[in-house]
Amino acid sequence: MKKTRVRFAPSPTGALHIGGLRTALYNYLLARQTGGTMILRIEDTDQGRFVPGAEAYIAEALQWAGIQIDEGVGPGGPFGPYRQSERRSIYQEHAQQLINQGHAYYAFDSEDDLEAMRQRLKAAGADDQQYGVGTRLQMVNSLTLPPAEVASRLASGTPYVIRFKVPENKSVVVQDLIRGEVVVSSNQVDDKVLMKSDGMPTYHLANVVDDHLMQISHVIRGEEWLPSAPIHVLLYEAFGWTETMPRFAHLPLLLKPDGHGKLSKRDADQLGFPIFPLNWKDPRTGEVATGYREAGYLPEALINFLAFLGWNPGTEQEIFSMQELVKAFAIERIGKAGTRFDIHKAQWFNQHYLRSKSTQELSHWLLADLKNAGTIVSEEIAQQISDVLRDRITFPSDLFKLGRFFIERPLEYDQQVFSKKWNKDAVAVLSAFADSLPSVNPYTAEPIKATFEQTAANLGVKPGQVLQVLRVSVTGQASGPDLMKSMEILGRDETIERIRTCIRSTPLPG
């Protein structure tokens, strides 16, 4: 049985899209499940779209997400080089092989020639204006020019491309692990350019040659490449490589949150969520796009979320570690239909993983944010704050946002609460409660609660009638974490001072 060898082959034309990270993940899961090899190949043959820093960004994003590369750009390996720009001679050799065998030809058509062809086909009512079976013999190429003319043009440096000669009237069968058998007539496939006029290969030639030479067993890629699969199958046949042709799996599209149309960066920007794994600064415009890492998503949460964008385990289980995903993953359980990108589900996963962190881990995030804000507290206090806020956070930054009242006294109070509940009874209970706190021993949540309830009862007031007022007097907010535990963390003296300050500064209505 052929050993599993998969490749993630992005182009360094910008930041890695979140859909690309999902593609890398599925490749990685299959490799790990079968004891195979995960390869990183950089497809940089389109030098006009090359963006400095993109390759390093891709490598960092994969590392952050926990997708380990076994071979390729970075670790190296026996099938290098792994950047396509460094493999030009290999592609030229294979393109020449196809020409020699009659499977490809030189095309000298100018832009004007190509436009004239398209206009002729359009005027004739043709659905497709493509260079292929029906048009190749009316064009300027080595199929129509005398051999001496072809040789002369090549010798004189006349610009040309090399096109694949698609066979006529052939049923091209693509066996897809997700979609089953896909059959296309070769007459619908155009004669794709294999080598461009700058001597660089197109994706079609380069990826087929590289996948063969690198012994790739499975090609797992996005649905957008499905229309190109027939030309790739024909190339494998032309080279005589059908016995070693990899198995294809074309992943479903990631759709907008409303389910209509492919997810784009514009959609993500408009709806306020990231589209890239890490922050990306466009070197041309200087524009910075926030990444999932910087937005506060944990890598294990994002991976769990991405795994479910197209795949399901066939059970009710939703929380999977990377190791559990490796064990459960199956290409056959990836759906054909596009999958809706639900950022709220991503947040749900992040909540789960964040809230399951140890108190010490949570406190490290809080301490870092406090330090950046110029505030220093003890690790013990930071852990207490983190623990009481644990069930209310979605992102690490929430610890600082929600816990700021522990560090800073309220400068204002929730007026919506006070307009309804700030009255003589509330002031009487809060004043008496503050007077009682010095005798609370030990000063912990349960005795504090008992003292508050007893104080209210002594004054003939139900505790629930003034509990929210007490919260606002201590925190400034109408809602928050457990109030009694919060007062324990604040400490006796600070709690008393906050209550008395509130009473002094807030006059009774009327």
C-alpha positions as CSV (number, residue, x, y, z in Angstrom):
1,M,0.0,0.0,0.0
2,K,1.3,3.5,-0.9
3,K,2.6,5.4,2.1
4,T,0.5,8.5,2.9
5,R,2.3,11.6,1.8
6,V,0.3,14.8,1.7
7,R,1.3,18.4,0.9
8,F,0.1,21.8,1.8
9,A,1.1,24.0,-1.0
10,P,0.1,27.7,-0.5
11,S,1.2,30.6,-2.7
12,P,3.1,33.4,-0.9
13,T,0.8,36.1,-2.3
14,G,-0.3,37.4,1.1
15,A,-1.6,36.2,4.4
16,L,-2.9,32.7,4.8
17,H,-6.7,32.7,4.6
18,I,-8.5,30.8,7.3
19,G,-9.8,28.4,4.6
20,G,-6.2,27.6,3.7
21,L,-5.5,26.7,7.4
22,R,-8.5,24.3,7.3
23,T,-7.0,22.7,4.2
24,A,-3.6,22.3,6.0
25,L,-5.4,20.8,9.0
26,Y,-7.2,18.1,7.0
27,N,-4.0,17.2,5.3
28,Y,-2.2,17.1,8.7
29,L,-4.9,14.9,10.3
30,L,-4.7,12.3,7.5
31,A,-1.0,12.2,7.7
32,R,-0.9,11.8,11.5
33,Q,-3.7,9.2,11.4
34,T,-1.9,7.0,8.9
35,G,1.6,7.5,10.2
36,G,2.4,9.5,7.0
37,T,4.3,12.6,6.1
38,M,3.1,16.2,6.1
39,I,4.9,18.3,3.5
40,L,5.0,22.1,3.0
41,R,5.6,23.2,-0.5
42,I,5.6,26.8,-1.6
43,E,4.0,27.5,-5.0
44,D,5.7,30.7,-5.9
45,T,5.8,30.5,-9.7
46,D,3.7,33.6,-10.1
47,Q,6.5,36.0,-9.3
48,G,4.3,39.0,-10.2
49,R,2.1,38.3,-7.2
50,F,4.9,37.4,-4.7
51,V,4.5,39.3,-1.4
52,P,7.6,39.7,0.8
53,G,7.1,38.1,4.3
54,A,4.2,35.9,3.2
55,E,6.2,32.6,3.3
56,A,7.4,33.3,6.8
57,Y,3.9,34.2,7.8
58,I,2.6,30.9,6.5
59,A,5.2,28.9,8.5
60,E,4.4,30.9,11.7
61,A,0.7,30.4,11.3
62,L,1.0,26.7,10.9
63,Q,3.3,26.4,13.9
64,W,1.0,28.5,16.1
65,A,-2.0,26.3,15.1
66,G,0.0,23.1,16.0
67,I,0.3,21.8,12.5
68,Q,3.7,20.3,12.4
69,I,5.6,20.1,9.1
70,D,7.7,16.9,8.6
71,E,9.3,17.7,5.2
72,G,9.5,20.6,2.9
73,V,10.3,24.3,3.3
74,G,11.8,24.6,6.7
75,P,12.8,21.1,7.7
76,G,14.0,20.1,4.2
77,G,13.9,16.6,2.9
78,P,14.9,14.2,0.1
79,F,12.6,15.6,-2.6
80,G,13.7,19.2,-2.6
81,P,13.9,21.9,-3.5
82,Y,10.4,22.6,-2.1
83,R,10.0,26.1,-3.6
84,Q,8.7,25.9,-7.1
85,S,10.7,28.9,-8.2
86,E,13.8,26.8,-7.5
87,R,12.6,23.9,-9.7
88,R,12.3,25.7,-13.1
89,S,14.6,23.3,-14.9
90,I,12.6,20.3,-13.7
91,Y,9.4,21.8,-15.2
92,Q,11.1,22.7,-18.5
93,E,12.4,19.2,-18.8
94,H,8.9,17.7,-18.3
95,A,7.2,20.3,-20.6
96,Q,9.7,19.3,-23.3
97,Q,8.9,15.7,-22.8
98,L,5.2,16.4,-23.5
99,I,6.1,18.3,-26.6
100,N,8.4,15.4,-27.8
101,Q,5.6,12.9,-27.2
102,G,2.9,15.1,-29.0
103,H,1.0,16.0,-25.8
104,A,1.9,19.7,-25.9
105,Y,2.8,22.4,-28.4
106,Y,4.4,25.8,-28.7
107,A,1.9,28.7,-29.1
108,F,3.1,32.0,-30.5
109,D,-0.2,33.8,-30.4
110,S,-0.1,37.5,-29.5
111,E,-2.7,39.2,-27.2
112,D,-4.3,40.5,-30.3
113,D,-4.5,37.0,-31.8
114,L,-6.2,35.7,-28.6
115,E,-8.7,38.6,-28.5
116,A,-9.6,38.1,-32.1
117,M,-10.2,34.4,-31.4
118,R,-12.5,35.3,-28.5
119,Q,-14.4,37.8,-30.6
120,R,-14.9,35.3,-33.4
121,L,-16.3,32.7,-31.0
122,K,-18.5,35.3,-29.3
123,A,-19.9,36.4,-32.6
124,A,-20.6,32.8,-33.5
125,G,-22.6,32.4,-30.3
126,A,-20.2,30.0,-28.6
127,D,-20.7,29.5,-24.9
128,D,-17.0,29.3,-24.2
129,Q,-14.3,31.4,-25.8
130,Q,-11.5,29.1,-25.1
131,Y,-8.3,27.9,-26.8
132,G,-8.7,24.2,-27.3
133,V,-10.0,21.4,-29.5
134,G,-12.2,23.7,-31.7
135,T,-9.8,26.6,-32.1
136,R,-6.2,25.4,-31.9
137,L,-5.9,24.8,-35.6
138,Q,-6.8,28.4,-36.4
139,M,-4.2,29.8,-34.1
140,V,-0.4,30.6,-34.4
141,N,1.3,27.5,-33.0
142,S,3.5,24.5,-33.8
143,L,0.4,22.6,-34.8
144,T,-0.3,25.0,-37.7
145,L,3.1,26.4,-38.6
146,P,5.7,24.5,-40.7
147,P,8.5,22.9,-38.6
148,A,11.0,25.2,-40.1
149,E,9.0,28.3,-39.1
150,V,8.6,26.9,-35.5
151,A,12.4,26.3,-35.3
152,S,13.1,29.8,-36.6
153,R,10.8,31.5,-34.1
154,L,12.3,29.6,-31.2
155,A,15.8,30.4,-32.4
156,S,15.1,34.1,-32.7
157,G,13.6,34.4,-29.3
158,T,10.0,35.0,-30.3
159,P,7.8,34.9,-27.2
160,Y,5.8,31.7,-26.8
161,V,4.0,29.6,-24.3
162,I,3.7,25.8,-24.1
163,R,0.1,24.5,-24.2
164,F,-1.2,21.1,-23.3
165,K,-2.9,19.3,-26.3
166,V,-6.1,18.1,-24.8
167,P,-7.3,14.9,-26.6
168,E,-10.6,15.0,-28.4
169,N,-13.8,13.2,-27.5
170,K,-12.5,11.6,-24.4
171,S,-14.4,11.1,-21.1
172,V,-12.1,12.3,-18.3
173,V,-12.9,10.6,-15.0
174,V,-11.9,12.2,-11.7
175,Q,-12.2,9.9,-8.7
176,D,-12.9,12.2,-5.7
177,L,-13.0,10.9,-2.2
178,I,-15.7,13.4,-1.2
179,R,-17.7,13.8,-4.4
180,G,-17.4,10.3,-5.9
181,E,-16.9,9.9,-9.7
182,V,-16.8,13.2,-11.7
183,V,-16.9,12.7,-15.5
184,V,-16.1,15.6,-17.9
185,S,-15.8,15.5,-21.7
186,S,-12.3,16.5,-22.8
187,N,-14.0,18.8,-25.4
188,Q,-15.0,21.0,-22.5
189,V,-11.4,21.3,-21.3
190,D,-9.2,24.0,-22.9
191,D,-5.6,23.7,-23.9
192,K,-4.1,25.1,-20.7
193,V,-0.8,26.9,-20.7
194,L,1.8,24.7,-19.0
195,M,4.8,27.0,-19.4
196,K,4.5,30.8,-19.5
197,S,6.5,33.1,-21.7
198,D,8.7,34.0,-18.8
199,G,9.8,30.4,-18.5
200,M,7.9,29.7,-15.4
201,P,5.3,26.9,-15.1
202,T,1.7,27.3,-14.4
203,Y,0.0,25.6,-11.5
204,H,-1.3,22.8,-13.7
205,L,2.1,21.6,-14.8
206,A,4.0,22.4,-11.6
207,N,1.7,20.7,-9.2
208,V,1.3,17.6,-11.2
209,V,5.1,17.2,-11.7
210,D,5.8,18.0,-8.1
211,D,3.1,15.7,-6.7
212,H,4.5,12.8,-8.8
213,L,8.2,13.4,-8.0
214,M,7.4,14.0,-4.3
215,Q,5.3,10.8,-4.2
216,I,2.2,12.5,-3.0
217,S,-0.5,10.0,-2.1
218,H,-3.5,12.3,-1.5
219,V,-4.3,15.8,-2.9
220,I,-6.6,17.5,-0.4
221,R,-7.4,21.0,-1.6
222,G,-10.3,23.5,-2.0
223,E,-13.3,23.1,-4.2
224,E,-12.1,25.9,-6.4
225,W,-9.6,23.5,-7.9
226,L,-12.2,20.9,-8.9
227,P,-12.7,22.4,-12.4
228,S,-8.9,22.0,-12.9
229,A,-8.9,18.3,-11.9
230,P,-9.7,17.0,-15.4
231,I,-6.6,18.7,-16.9
232,H,-4.5,17.2,-14.1
233,V,-5.8,13.7,-14.7
234,L,-5.1,14.2,-18.4
235,L,-1.5,15.3,-17.6
236,Y,-1.0,12.2,-15.4
237,E,-2.2,10.1,-18.3
238,A,0.1,11.9,-20.8
239,F,3.1,11.4,-18.6
240,G,2.2,7.7,-18.1
241,W,1.8,8.2,-14.3
242,T,-1.7,6.9,-13.8
243,E,-0.5,4.0,-11.6
244,T,0.9,6.6,-9.1
245,M,-1.7,9.3,-9.5
246,P,-2.7,10.6,-6.0
247,R,-6.2,10.3,-4.7
248,F,-8.2,13.6,-4.9
249,A,-10.4,15.2,-2.3
250,H,-11.9,18.6,-3.0
251,L,-13.1,20.4,0.2
252,P,-16.4,22.2,0.3
253,L,-16.4,26.0,0.2
254,L,-16.5,28.2,3.3
255,L,-19.6,30.2,3.0
256,K,-20.6,33.6,4.5
257,P,-22.4,33.4,7.9
258,D,-25.8,33.8,6.1
259,G,-24.9,30.8,3.9
260,H,-25.0,32.8,0.7
261,G,-21.8,33.0,-1.3
262,K,-18.1,32.3,-0.6
263,L,-16.6,33.9,2.5
264,S,-14.3,36.7,1.7
265,K,-12.1,39.1,3.6
266,R,-14.6,41.9,2.9
267,D,-17.3,39.9,4.6
268,A,-15.2,39.2,7.6
269,D,-14.2,42.9,7.9
270,Q,-17.8,44.0,7.6
271,L,-19.0,41.5,10.3
272,G,-16.1,42.2,12.6
273,F,-14.2,38.9,12.8
274,P,-10.7,37.8,11.5
275,I,-10.1,36.1,8.3
276,F,-6.4,35.3,8.9
277,P,-4.8,33.1,11.6
278,L,-2.3,35.9,12.7
279,N,-2.1,39.6,12.4
280,W,-1.1,40.6,8.8
281,K,0.4,43.9,7.7
282,D,0.1,44.4,4.0
283,P,3.6,45.5,2.9
284,R,2.1,47.5,0.0
285,T,-0.7,49.5,1.8
286,G,0.5,49.2,5.5
287,E,-3.0,48.1,6.4
288,V,-3.1,45.7,9.4
289,A,-5.6,42.9,9.5
290,T,-6.3,41.4,13.0
291,G,-5.6,37.7,13.2
292,Y,-7.3,35.1,15.4
293,R,-4.3,34.8,17.6
294,E,-4.3,38.5,18.4
295,A,-8.0,38.6,18.7
296,G,-7.7,36.2,21.7
297,Y,-8.6,32.9,20.1
298,L,-6.7,29.9,21.4
299,P,-5.1,27.7,18.7
300,E,-6.8,24.5,20.1
301,A,-10.2,26.3,19.9
302,L,-9.6,27.5,16.4
303,I,-8.5,24.0,15.2
304,N,-11.5,22.4,16.8
305,F,-13.8,24.9,15.1
306,L,-12.1,24.5,11.7
307,A,-12.3,20.7,11.8
308,F,-16.1,21.0,11.9
309,L,-16.3,23.3,8.9
310,G,-17.1,20.5,6.5
311,W,-16.3,17.4,8.5
312,N,-18.4,15.7,11.3
313,P,-17.5,12.7,13.4
314,G,-20.9,11.1,13.2
315,T,-21.5,11.4,16.9
316,E,-22.7,14.1,19.3
317,Q,-19.2,14.9,20.5
318,E,-18.0,18.4,19.7
319,I,-14.9,19.0,21.8
320,F,-11.9,17.3,20.3
321,S,-8.2,17.7,21.1
322,M,-5.8,17.5,18.2
323,Q,-5.0,13.9,19.2
324,E,-8.7,13.1,19.2
325,L,-9.2,14.7,15.8
326,V,-6.4,12.6,14.4
327,K,-8.1,9.4,15.7
328,A,-11.6,10.3,14.5
329,F,-10.9,12.0,11.2
330,A,-12.1,10.4,8.0
331,I,-12.1,12.1,4.5
332,E,-15.3,10.2,3.7
333,R,-17.1,12.1,6.5
334,I,-16.4,15.5,4.8
335,G,-19.6,16.8,3.1
336,K,-19.9,18.1,-0.4
337,A,-22.0,21.2,0.3
338,G,-20.5,24.5,1.3
339,T,-20.4,25.1,5.1
340,R,-21.5,28.2,6.8
341,F,-18.9,30.1,8.7
342,D,-20.4,30.7,12.2
343,I,-18.1,33.0,14.2
344,H,-20.4,32.5,17.2
345,K,-19.5,28.8,17.2
346,A,-15.8,29.7,17.1
347,Q,-16.4,31.9,20.2
348,W,-18.2,29.0,21.9
349,F,-15.2,26.8,21.3
350,N,-12.9,29.5,22.6
351,Q,-15.0,29.9,25.8
352,H,-14.7,26.2,26.5
353,Y,-11.0,25.9,26.0
354,L,-10.3,29.2,27.9
355,R,-12.5,28.3,30.8
356,S,-10.8,24.9,31.2
357,K,-7.4,26.5,31.7
358,S,-5.9,26.4,35.1
359,T,-6.3,29.5,37.4
360,Q,-2.5,30.0,37.1
361,E,-2.6,30.1,33.3
362,L,-5.5,32.6,33.3
363,S,-3.8,34.8,35.8
364,H,-0.7,35.1,33.6
365,W,-2.9,36.7,30.9
366,L,-4.4,39.1,33.5
367,L,-1.1,40.0,35.0
368,A,0.3,40.8,31.5
369,D,-2.6,43.1,30.7
370,L,-2.4,44.8,34.1
371,K,1.3,45.4,33.6
372,N,0.6,46.9,30.2
373,A,-1.9,49.2,31.9
374,G,0.7,50.2,34.5
375,T,-0.9,48.3,37.4
376,I,0.9,45.7,39.5
377,V,-0.9,43.2,41.7
378,S,0.2,40.1,43.4
379,E,-0.1,36.8,41.7
380,E,-2.3,35.6,44.5
381,I,-4.8,38.4,43.8
382,A,-4.6,37.9,40.1
383,Q,-5.5,34.2,40.5
384,Q,-8.4,35.1,42.7
385,I,-9.7,37.5,40.2
386,S,-9.2,35.1,37.3
387,D,-11.0,32.3,39.2
388,V,-14.1,34.4,40.0
389,L,-14.3,35.6,36.3
390,R,-13.6,32.2,34.8
391,D,-17.2,31.4,33.7
392,R,-17.8,34.9,32.2
393,I,-14.9,35.1,29.7
394,T,-14.7,34.4,26.0
395,F,-11.2,35.8,25.4
396,P,-8.2,36.3,27.6
397,S,-8.6,40.1,27.4
398,D,-12.0,39.8,29.1
399,L,-10.2,39.1,32.4
400,F,-8.8,42.6,32.3
401,K,-12.0,44.2,31.0
402,L,-14.3,42.5,33.4
403,G,-12.0,42.5,36.3
404,R,-10.9,46.1,36.1
405,F,-13.2,47.1,39.0
406,F,-11.1,45.0,41.3
407,I,-8.1,47.3,40.7
408,E,-9.8,50.7,40.2
409,R,-12.6,52.2,42.3
410,P,-15.8,53.1,40.4
411,L,-15.7,56.7,39.1
412,E,-19.4,56.5,38.2
413,Y,-22.4,54.2,39.0
414,D,-25.0,52.5,36.8
415,Q,-27.7,55.2,36.8
416,Q,-30.3,52.8,35.3
417,V,-30.2,50.8,38.5
418,F,-30.0,53.8,40.8
419,S,-32.9,55.6,39.2
420,K,-35.1,52.7,40.2
421,K,-33.6,51.3,43.4
422,W,-31.6,54.1,45.1
423,N,-33.9,55.0,48.0
424,K,-33.9,55.4,51.8
425,D,-34.2,51.7,52.4
426,A,-31.2,51.0,50.2
427,V,-29.1,53.6,51.9
428,A,-30.0,52.4,55.3
429,V,-29.1,48.7,54.5
430,L,-25.8,49.7,52.8
431,S,-24.8,52.0,55.7
432,A,-25.6,49.3,58.3
433,F,-23.9,46.6,56.3
434,A,-20.7,48.7,56.0
435,D,-20.8,49.2,59.8
436,S,-21.2,45.4,60.3
437,L,-18.3,44.4,58.1
438,P,-15.5,45.0,60.6
439,S,-16.9,42.2,62.8
440,V,-17.2,39.6,60.0
441,N,-14.8,36.8,60.8
442,P,-13.4,35.2,58.7
443,Y,-13.8,37.8,56.0
444,T,-14.9,35.3,53.2
445,A,-17.8,35.1,50.9
446,E,-20.2,33.0,53.0
447,P,-20.0,35.1,56.2
448,I,-20.2,38.3,54.1
449,K,-23.4,37.0,52.5
450,A,-24.9,36.0,55.9
451,T,-24.1,39.4,57.3
452,F,-25.7,41.2,54.4
453,E,-28.9,39.1,54.6
454,Q,-29.1,39.6,58.4
455,T,-28.6,43.3,58.1
456,A,-31.4,43.7,55.5
457,A,-33.7,41.5,57.6
458,N,-33.0,43.6,60.7
459,L,-34.2,46.6,58.8
460,G,-37.3,44.9,57.4
461,V,-35.9,44.9,53.8
462,K,-35.7,41.9,51.5
463,P,-32.1,41.3,50.5
464,G,-33.0,41.0,46.8
465,Q,-34.4,44.5,46.9
466,V,-31.0,46.0,47.6
467,L,-28.6,43.4,46.3
468,Q,-28.1,45.1,42.9
469,V,-27.6,48.5,44.6
470,L,-24.9,46.9,46.7
471,R,-23.3,45.6,43.6
472,V,-23.3,49.0,41.9
473,S,-21.9,50.7,45.0
474,V,-19.0,48.3,45.1
475,T,-18.3,47.7,41.4
476,G,-20.1,50.5,39.6
477,Q,-21.7,47.9,37.4
478,A,-25.2,46.4,37.3
479,S,-23.9,42.9,36.7
480,G,-20.7,40.9,37.2
481,P,-19.2,37.9,38.9
482,D,-20.3,36.6,42.3
483,L,-20.6,39.7,44.5
484,M,-19.8,38.1,47.8
485,K,-16.7,36.5,46.4
486,S,-15.8,39.8,44.8
487,M,-16.0,41.6,48.1
488,E,-13.8,38.9,49.7
489,I,-11.2,39.6,47.0
490,L,-11.4,43.3,47.4
491,G,-10.8,43.0,51.1
492,R,-12.7,44.4,54.1
493,D,-11.3,47.9,54.2
494,E,-11.7,48.5,50.4
495,T,-15.2,47.2,50.4
496,I,-16.3,49.4,53.3
497,E,-14.7,52.5,51.7
498,R,-16.4,51.9,48.4
499,I,-19.8,51.5,50.0
500,R,-19.4,54.6,52.1
501,T,-18.0,56.6,49.1
502,C,-21.1,55.7,47.1
503,I,-23.4,56.8,49.9
504,R,-21.6,60.1,50.3
505,S,-21.6,60.9,46.6
506,T,-25.0,59.8,45.6
507,P,-27.9,61.9,46.9
508,L,-31.3,60.5,47.3
509,P,-33.9,61.4,44.6
510,G,-36.2,64.3,45.4
